[in-house]
């Protein structure tokens, strides 16, 4: 990789970190919730998958089933998830988000989107066109890398 490309990648990465720090100062739902990182990961996995067994959550988190059981028990106590019997296999218990869990994910997602929207409202139309083109290109590369094994 040539020096200019490496310098551009470094500057873009630094800018992303700076924006992350600015967003963190704006007390979004992510920072005001009492969720641990593992609890948040479970909620995010369930949001993406709809429901999951304890084994699936353990694999997704890279932890043992006993650890997942404790995390899920605490999330149930907070009202964010529910556990029920799998209709296709009564031996399996499935976990899914409750309306409160769905609302937490929506609050976190919306807070970030609202912050980006406020920033973009201050950009001129040409800059927005360029940003649209760049973000689509980034998404396309991410899609391609995501579909390649070991990428």
C-alpha positions as CSV (number, residue, x, y, z in Angstrom):
1,X,0.0,0.0,0.0
2,X,1.4,3.4,-0.9
3,X,2.1,6.1,1.6
4,X,-0.8,8.4,0.6
5,X,-3.4,5.5,0.9
6,X,-2.0,4.6,4.3
7,X,-2.1,8.2,5.5
8,X,-5.7,8.6,4.3
9,X,-6.8,5.4,6.0
10,X,-5.1,6.6,9.2
11,X,-6.8,10.0,9.1
12,X,-10.2,8.5,8.4
13,X,-9.8,6.1,11.3
14,X,-8.7,8.9,13.6
15,X,-11.7,11.0,12.5
16,X,-14.1,8.0,13.2
17,X,-12.6,7.7,16.7
18,X,-13.0,11.4,17.3
19,X,-16.6,11.2,16.3
20,X,-17.1,8.2,18.6
21,X,-15.8,10.2,21.5
22,X,-18.1,13.2,20.6
23,X,-21.1,10.9,20.4
24,X,-20.2,9.3,23.7
25,X,-20.4,12.7,25.4
26,X,-24.0,13.1,24.2
27,X,-25.5,10.6,26.8
28,X,-27.4,8.3,24.5
29,X,-29.4,5.4,25.7
30,X,-26.4,3.2,25.2
31,X,-24.5,5.1,27.9
32,X,-27.4,5.6,30.3
33,X,-28.6,2.0,30.3
34,X,-27.5,-0.4,33.1
35,X,-26.7,-3.2,30.6
36,X,-23.4,-4.9,30.8
37,X,-21.5,-5.5,27.5
38,X,-22.5,-9.1,27.4
39,X,-26.1,-8.3,28.1
40,X,-26.1,-5.7,25.3
41,X,-24.5,-8.3,23.0
42,X,-27.3,-10.8,23.8
43,X,-29.9,-8.1,23.1
44,X,-28.2,-7.2,19.8
45,X,-28.0,-10.9,18.8
46,X,-31.7,-11.4,19.5
47,X,-32.6,-8.3,17.6
48,X,-30.7,-9.6,14.6
49,X,-32.0,-13.2,14.8
50,X,-35.5,-12.9,16.3
51,X,-34.9,-15.6,18.9
52,X,-32.1,-18.0,19.9
53,X,-31.5,-21.0,22.0
54,X,-29.0,-20.9,24.9
55,X,-26.5,-22.8,22.8
56,X,-26.8,-20.4,19.9
57,X,-26.3,-17.4,22.3
58,X,-23.3,-19.2,23.9
59,X,-21.7,-19.7,20.5
60,X,-22.5,-16.1,19.4
61,X,-20.8,-14.8,22.6
62,X,-18.0,-17.3,22.7
63,X,-18.9,-18.3,26.3
64,X,-20.3,-21.4,28.0
65,X,-24.0,-22.2,28.5
66,X,-23.8,-21.5,32.2
67,X,-22.6,-18.0,31.6
68,X,-25.4,-17.4,29.1
69,X,-28.0,-18.7,31.5
70,X,-26.9,-16.1,34.1
71,X,-26.9,-13.3,31.5
72,X,-30.4,-14.3,30.3
73,X,-31.8,-14.6,33.8
74,X,-30.6,-11.0,34.6
75,X,-32.2,-9.8,31.3
76,X,-35.4,-11.5,32.2
77,X,-35.4,-9.8,35.6
78,X,-35.0,-6.5,33.9
79,X,-37.8,-7.3,31.5
80,X,-35.8,-7.2,28.3
81,X,-36.1,-10.8,27.2
82,X,-38.3,-13.8,27.7
83,X,-37.6,-17.5,27.6
84,X,-40.1,-20.0,26.3
85,X,-40.2,-23.6,25.0
86,X,-39.3,-24.1,21.3
87,X,-42.5,-25.2,19.5
88,X,-40.5,-27.6,17.3
89,X,-38.4,-29.2,20.1
90,X,-39.7,-29.1,23.6
91,X,-36.3,-29.9,25.0
92,X,-35.0,-26.5,23.7
93,X,-35.7,-23.2,25.4
94,X,-35.7,-20.1,23.2
95,X,-35.0,-16.5,24.2
96,X,-36.5,-13.5,22.5
97,X,-36.8,-9.8,23.1
98,X,-39.7,-8.4,24.9
99,X,-41.2,-5.1,23.8
100,X,-38.9,-3.4,26.4
101,X,-35.9,-5.1,24.9
102,X,-36.9,-4.0,21.4
103,X,-37.4,-0.5,22.7
104,X,-33.8,-0.4,24.1
105,X,-32.3,-1.5,20.8
106,X,-34.5,1.1,19.0
107,X,-33.4,3.8,21.4
108,X,-29.8,3.0,20.9
109,X,-30.1,2.9,17.1
110,X,-32.2,6.0,16.9
111,X,-29.8,8.0,19.2
112,X,-26.9,7.3,16.8
113,X,-29.1,8.0,13.7
114,X,-30.3,11.3,15.3
115,X,-26.8,12.4,15.9
116,X,-25.7,11.6,12.4
117,X,-28.8,13.4,11.0
118,X,-28.0,16.6,13.0
119,X,-24.5,16.6,11.5
120,X,-25.6,15.9,8.0
121,X,-28.3,18.7,8.1
122,X,-25.3,21.1,8.3
123,X,-23.6,19.7,5.1
124,X,-24.2,21.2,1.7
125,X,-25.9,19.1,-1.0
126,X,-22.7,18.3,-2.9
127,X,-21.0,17.0,0.2
128,X,-24.1,14.9,0.9
129,X,-24.0,13.4,-2.6
130,X,-20.3,12.5,-2.1
131,X,-21.0,11.1,1.3
132,X,-23.9,9.0,-0.1
133,X,-21.6,7.6,-2.8
134,X,-18.8,6.9,-0.3
135,X,-21.0,5.2,2.2
136,X,-22.6,3.0,-0.5
137,X,-19.1,2.0,-1.7
138,X,-18.2,1.1,1.9
139,X,-21.3,-0.9,2.3
140,X,-20.7,-2.8,-1.0
141,X,-17.1,-3.7,0.1
142,X,-18.4,-4.8,3.5
143,X,-21.1,-6.9,1.9
144,X,-18.4,-8.6,-0.3
145,X,-16.0,-9.2,2.6
146,X,-18.9,-10.5,4.7
147,X,-19.8,-13.1,2.1
148,X,-16.2,-14.4,1.7
149,X,-15.1,-17.1,4.2
150,X,-12.2,-16.0,6.3
151,X,-12.3,-12.4,5.0
